[in-house]
Amino acid sequence: MRRGIVLFITLAILLMLSSVIFLFLQQSDRLKKSVRENIAIIQTNLILNDISSFLKSQSFTQDEVFFGAGIPVSLDMGPVSGFLSIDSAQKRININALLDAIQKDQQTLDSVMNWMERQNLKNPQLLLALLLDTFDNDLYERERGSEIRIGKPWFQNGSIPNRRSLETILATYRTLSGDENLTVERWEELFGYEGAIIDINYANSAQLRLLYPDFTPSTIAAIAAHDTRYENPDDLPIDEEFKTAILQPHLGITPVLSTETIAVAIDFNTTQECSGTISFRMGLKKKTITHLALSPIHCP
């Protein structure tokens, strides 16, 4: 009997010790991860400081931004490695400016509707209704509009402020239409959420067809080729009749032929096996950094 009790107590002590050891190891792993994350945060701040200081000291020409746009540059900063890319921040059509123009003018509405019908969408009428009913400020539902209580989410009127809001609209569109091809990634190649300027040097054919519905397909293709950077309308390989209209405001958007703001993106890895992304915009003249975004640092 005594031997059984002794064995039981011994087993209990061993189980207790193993539990303590396990908790210690678990806490140790958490501590190590916490330390890695803190070091990664410090390194991220240093990256942002170093890169922003470097970029502010540069005098980028329009040609340097144009011909180097989207090309990643390898970074090797000792404890950090990654890729940096620079591109124009004025290469998307502001979807809010577009929707505002649609609400004010029936001809603009018809033009946009015709463009959407050529985008291989299953139900362009539904998508436009969702976009407009999210953007407007009315208090009533529109037929098949985004204010219909179909579960989650309830859209907020007034604007489409960011990617998350757009994804909400597109997810509802996919549910109602069965059109799984329209993703936020595809739509963000065309549309942004602010500003009223687009640099024609970076516009793709779909954007150009939207902005210039009266241009011929060959004219659109010639502009979208982007074989060189256009400094003025005379540089464009198009007929004279189209050159006079190329910089006229269209659909609430003002086309230009120079970029005033660049978009910078940094994907990095640290020596602590952590990774993350940093993105921001910077004015080429005032060197002001805006729209700073840091992804949550991932430390496995």
C-alpha positions as CSV (number, residue, x, y, z in Angstrom):
1,M,0.0,0.0,0.0
2,R,2.8,2.4,1.0
3,R,4.7,1.5,-2.2
4,G,1.6,2.4,-4.2
5,I,1.2,5.7,-2.4
6,V,4.9,6.5,-3.0
7,L,4.6,5.7,-6.6
8,F,1.5,7.8,-7.0
9,I,3.1,10.8,-5.3
10,T,6.2,10.4,-7.4
11,L,4.1,10.2,-10.5
12,A,2.2,13.3,-9.5
13,I,5.5,15.2,-8.8
14,L,6.8,14.2,-12.2
15,L,3.6,15.3,-13.9
16,M,3.8,18.6,-12.0
17,L,7.4,19.1,-13.0
18,S,6.7,18.2,-16.6
19,S,3.9,20.7,-16.7
20,V,6.1,23.4,-15.2
21,I,8.8,22.6,-17.8
22,F,6.2,22.7,-20.6
23,L,4.8,26.0,-19.4
24,F,8.4,27.4,-19.2
25,L,9.2,26.3,-22.7
26,Q,5.9,27.7,-23.9
27,Q,6.6,31.0,-22.3
28,S,10.1,30.9,-23.6
29,D,8.9,30.5,-27.1
30,R,6.4,33.3,-26.6
31,L,9.2,35.5,-25.2
32,K,11.5,34.6,-28.1
33,K,8.7,35.5,-30.6
34,S,8.0,38.7,-28.8
35,V,11.7,39.7,-28.9
36,R,11.8,38.9,-32.6
37,E,8.7,41.0,-33.2
38,N,10.1,43.9,-31.3
39,I,13.4,43.8,-33.1
40,A,11.5,43.5,-36.4
41,I,9.5,46.6,-35.5
42,I,12.7,48.6,-34.7
43,Q,14.2,47.4,-38.0
44,T,11.0,48.4,-39.9
45,N,11.2,51.9,-38.4
46,L,14.8,52.1,-39.5
47,I,14.0,51.0,-43.0
48,L,11.3,53.7,-43.3
49,N,13.6,56.3,-42.0
50,D,16.5,55.3,-44.2
51,I,14.5,54.9,-47.4
52,S,12.4,58.0,-47.0
53,S,15.6,60.1,-46.2
54,F,17.2,58.6,-49.3
55,L,14.3,59.2,-51.6
56,K,13.8,62.8,-50.3
57,S,17.4,63.5,-51.3
58,Q,16.8,62.4,-54.9
59,S,15.7,64.6,-57.8
60,F,13.8,62.1,-59.9
61,T,13.1,63.1,-63.4
62,Q,9.8,62.1,-65.2
63,D,11.8,59.8,-67.4
64,E,13.4,58.0,-64.5
65,V,10.1,57.4,-62.9
66,F,8.5,56.3,-66.2
67,F,11.2,54.0,-67.4
68,G,11.9,52.6,-64.0
69,A,8.3,52.3,-62.9
70,G,7.3,49.0,-61.3
71,I,10.9,47.5,-61.6
72,P,11.9,46.2,-58.1
73,V,15.3,47.1,-56.8
74,S,17.0,44.6,-54.5
75,L,17.8,45.9,-51.0
76,D,20.6,44.6,-48.8
77,M,20.8,46.7,-45.6
78,G,22.6,44.3,-43.4
79,P,19.9,42.9,-41.0
80,V,17.2,43.5,-43.6
81,S,16.8,42.4,-47.2
82,G,14.0,43.0,-49.7
83,F,12.7,44.8,-52.7
84,L,11.8,48.4,-53.4
85,S,9.7,49.6,-56.3
86,I,8.7,53.0,-57.5
87,D,5.8,53.8,-59.7
88,S,3.4,56.7,-60.5
89,A,0.7,57.3,-57.9
90,Q,-1.4,58.9,-60.5
91,K,-2.3,55.9,-62.7
92,R,-5.8,55.1,-61.6
93,I,-9.2,56.7,-62.1
94,N,-10.8,58.0,-58.9
95,I,-14.0,55.9,-58.7
96,N,-15.6,58.5,-56.4
97,A,-15.0,61.3,-58.9
98,L,-16.4,59.0,-61.7
99,L,-19.6,58.2,-59.7
100,D,-20.1,61.8,-58.8
101,A,-19.9,62.7,-62.5
102,I,-22.4,59.9,-63.4
103,Q,-25.0,61.3,-60.9
104,K,-24.8,64.8,-62.5
105,D,-25.0,63.9,-66.1
106,Q,-27.2,61.4,-68.0
107,Q,-24.8,61.3,-71.0
108,T,-21.9,60.3,-68.6
109,L,-24.1,57.6,-67.1
110,D,-24.8,56.2,-70.5
111,S,-21.2,56.3,-71.5
112,V,-20.0,54.5,-68.4
113,M,-22.8,51.9,-68.8
114,N,-21.7,51.2,-72.4
115,W,-18.1,50.8,-71.2
116,M,-19.1,48.4,-68.4
117,E,-21.1,46.3,-70.8
118,R,-17.9,45.7,-72.8
119,Q,-16.0,44.5,-69.7
120,N,-17.2,40.9,-69.8
121,L,-19.4,41.4,-66.7
122,K,-22.4,39.1,-66.3
123,N,-24.6,41.9,-64.9
124,P,-23.1,45.4,-65.4
125,Q,-26.4,47.0,-64.5
126,L,-26.3,45.4,-61.1
127,L,-22.7,46.4,-60.4
128,L,-23.4,50.0,-61.4
129,A,-26.5,50.1,-59.1
130,L,-24.4,48.8,-56.2
131,L,-21.7,51.4,-56.8
132,L,-24.1,54.3,-57.2
133,D,-26.3,53.3,-54.2
134,T,-23.2,53.0,-52.0
135,F,-21.9,56.3,-53.2
136,D,-25.1,58.4,-52.9
137,N,-26.5,60.0,-49.7
138,D,-30.1,59.0,-50.0
139,L,-32.0,57.4,-47.1
140,Y,-34.1,55.0,-49.3
141,E,-33.4,51.8,-51.0
142,R,-33.0,51.6,-54.8
143,E,-34.1,48.5,-56.7
144,R,-31.4,45.9,-56.4
145,G,-29.1,48.5,-54.8
146,S,-26.5,48.1,-52.1
147,E,-28.8,49.4,-49.3
148,I,-30.9,46.3,-49.5
149,R,-30.5,44.4,-46.2
150,I,-29.3,41.0,-47.6
151,G,-27.5,40.0,-44.5
152,K,-24.0,41.4,-44.1
153,P,-22.8,44.0,-44.6
154,W,-24.9,47.1,-44.6
155,F,-23.0,49.6,-46.9
156,Q,-22.4,53.1,-45.7
157,N,-23.4,55.9,-48.1
158,G,-21.3,58.8,-49.1
159,S,-18.1,57.4,-50.8
160,I,-16.1,54.3,-51.5
161,P,-13.1,55.2,-49.3
162,N,-10.7,52.2,-49.7
163,R,-10.0,48.7,-50.8
164,R,-12.1,47.2,-48.0
165,S,-15.2,49.1,-49.0
166,L,-14.8,48.2,-52.6
167,E,-14.3,44.5,-51.8
168,T,-17.5,44.6,-49.8
169,I,-19.4,45.9,-52.9
170,L,-17.8,43.4,-55.2
171,A,-18.4,40.5,-52.9
172,T,-22.1,41.4,-52.8
173,Y,-22.1,41.7,-56.6
174,R,-20.5,38.3,-57.0
175,T,-23.1,36.8,-54.6
176,L,-26.1,38.3,-56.5
177,S,-24.8,37.8,-60.0
178,G,-22.7,34.6,-59.8
179,D,-19.9,36.5,-61.5
180,E,-16.7,35.1,-59.8
181,N,-14.3,36.8,-62.3
182,L,-14.6,40.3,-60.9
183,T,-12.1,40.6,-58.1
184,V,-10.8,43.6,-56.2
185,E,-7.3,43.1,-57.7
186,R,-8.7,43.3,-61.2
187,W,-10.8,46.4,-60.4
188,E,-7.9,48.2,-58.6
189,E,-5.8,48.1,-61.7
190,L,-8.3,50.6,-63.1
191,F,-9.7,52.5,-60.1
192,G,-8.4,54.3,-57.0
193,Y,-10.2,56.2,-54.3
194,E,-9.1,59.8,-54.3
195,G,-7.7,62.6,-56.5
196,A,-9.0,63.7,-59.8
197,I,-5.9,63.3,-62.0
198,I,-4.5,60.5,-64.1
199,D,-1.2,60.5,-66.0
200,I,-1.9,59.3,-69.5
201,N,1.7,58.0,-69.7
202,Y,0.6,55.2,-67.4
203,A,-3.1,54.6,-68.4
204,N,-4.0,51.2,-69.8
205,S,-6.3,50.6,-72.7
206,A,-9.4,49.9,-70.5
207,Q,-8.9,53.2,-68.7
208,L,-8.4,55.0,-72.0
209,R,-11.6,53.5,-73.5
210,L,-13.5,54.8,-70.5
211,L,-12.0,58.3,-70.6
212,Y,-12.2,58.7,-74.4
213,P,-15.3,56.7,-75.7
214,D,-15.1,58.6,-79.1
215,F,-11.5,57.6,-79.8
216,T,-11.0,54.8,-82.4
217,P,-9.6,51.5,-81.2
218,S,-6.4,52.2,-83.2
219,T,-6.0,55.5,-81.4
220,I,-6.5,53.9,-78.0
221,A,-4.0,51.2,-78.9
222,A,-1.4,53.8,-80.0
223,I,-1.6,55.7,-76.7
224,A,-1.6,52.6,-74.6
225,A,1.5,51.2,-76.2
226,H,3.6,53.6,-74.1
227,D,6.7,53.1,-76.2
228,T,8.0,56.4,-74.8
229,R,7.0,59.1,-72.4
230,Y,4.7,61.8,-73.8
231,E,5.7,65.3,-72.7
232,N,2.9,67.1,-74.6
233,P,0.0,66.2,-76.8
234,D,2.1,66.6,-80.0
235,D,4.2,63.6,-78.8
236,L,1.2,61.3,-79.0
237,P,1.1,59.1,-82.1
238,I,-2.5,60.0,-82.9
239,D,-4.4,62.2,-85.3
240,E,-4.6,65.9,-84.7
241,E,-8.3,65.9,-84.0
242,F,-7.7,63.7,-81.0
243,K,-4.7,65.7,-79.7
244,T,-6.9,68.7,-78.9
245,A,-9.2,66.5,-76.6
246,I,-6.6,64.4,-74.9
247,L,-6.0,66.7,-71.9
248,Q,-9.6,67.9,-71.5
249,P,-11.4,66.8,-68.3
250,H,-13.5,63.6,-68.8
251,L,-15.9,62.0,-66.3
252,G,-14.7,64.1,-63.4
253,I,-11.0,63.2,-64.2
254,T,-8.3,65.6,-65.5
255,P,-5.7,63.8,-67.7
256,V,-2.1,65.1,-67.5
257,L,1.2,64.1,-69.0
258,S,3.4,64.4,-65.9
259,T,3.4,62.7,-62.5
260,E,3.7,64.8,-59.4
261,T,3.4,62.0,-56.8
262,I,5.2,58.6,-56.8
263,A,4.1,55.4,-55.1
264,V,6.8,53.5,-53.1
265,A,6.5,49.9,-52.0
266,I,8.9,47.9,-49.9
267,D,8.7,44.2,-49.2
268,F,11.3,43.1,-46.7
269,N,12.6,40.2,-44.6
270,T,14.7,40.7,-41.4
271,T,17.4,38.6,-39.8
272,Q,14.8,37.6,-37.1
273,E,12.9,35.7,-39.8
274,C,10.2,38.3,-39.9
275,S,8.6,39.9,-43.0
276,G,6.4,42.8,-43.8
277,T,5.5,45.5,-46.3
278,I,5.7,49.3,-46.2
279,S,4.1,51.6,-48.8
280,F,3.7,55.3,-49.1
281,R,3.4,58.1,-51.5
282,M,5.9,61.0,-51.9
283,G,5.5,64.3,-53.8
284,L,8.3,64.8,-56.3
285,K,8.4,68.6,-55.6
286,K,7.6,69.1,-52.0
287,K,9.0,65.7,-51.0
288,T,6.1,65.1,-48.6
289,I,5.4,61.5,-47.6
290,T,1.7,60.6,-47.3
291,H,-0.5,57.5,-47.2
292,L,1.9,55.5,-45.1
293,A,0.8,51.9,-44.7
294,L,2.6,49.1,-42.8
295,S,1.3,45.6,-42.9
296,P,1.3,43.6,-39.7
297,I,4.8,42.1,-39.2
298,H,4.8,38.3,-39.6
299,C,7.1,36.3,-37.4
300,P,6.6,32.6,-37.7
